[in-house]
Amino acid sequence: MTATEQRSAAAPARRTRRAGQSGRRRGDGSKLLGLAAGLILIAGAVGMQTLALNEGDMGGPLTYSGAKGETVDAGRFTTRLDSFLTAKSIQSGSETLRTDNVFLIVNASAKTSLKPYHLGQPLLKTSDGKTFDATDRVDGSMTLAAKWAQPDIWVSGRFVFEVPASALPGAAVRFRLPPTAGLQEPYQPEIEFDLGLDEEGARKLTASAQDVYSTVEK
């Protein structure tokens, strides 16, 4: 066999190897396309979950928790729940406020870290998820919300709720900053104090309600 015949016989083998290499490249490309498609599907699913989140999930408040007598620092402000009691009526100036429910008077103290703040009106949260605002029947100037909480200086005052007695077992009071105009800042700090009332404790608290509670500071 001549050298020319040897080269002719070897040529098909080289073509076969090139064909095999090309086939592997096509297989690798298919795998890459499959991987890219999978990543797109995952990204789409994450995107749909993000769109499904409501406003509270995306920028809800940061809640710090405590109990009566504890000092809780929420960064911008610090609050302490000093005491609470109930009353059948409220003496506010020359007016006496009465209710078929019960008045819950919450005494608290607050200070800030860097600059003065007013506290907003708090919420009473029940064990079954209901919420009550502080009553607007008591003038805001008589409450802690009217006072400036200053850096490193404690200021004390009260808030008053008007609620059914059935709301007291398992209830908690949530303190927060007042709302601001325009776009609301996400992750606002708030502080929640568990009142520590079970059914029996709530009954005793209601039974010991003062006939008249005066908002005049002594």
Disulfide bonds with the S-S distance in Angstrom:
none
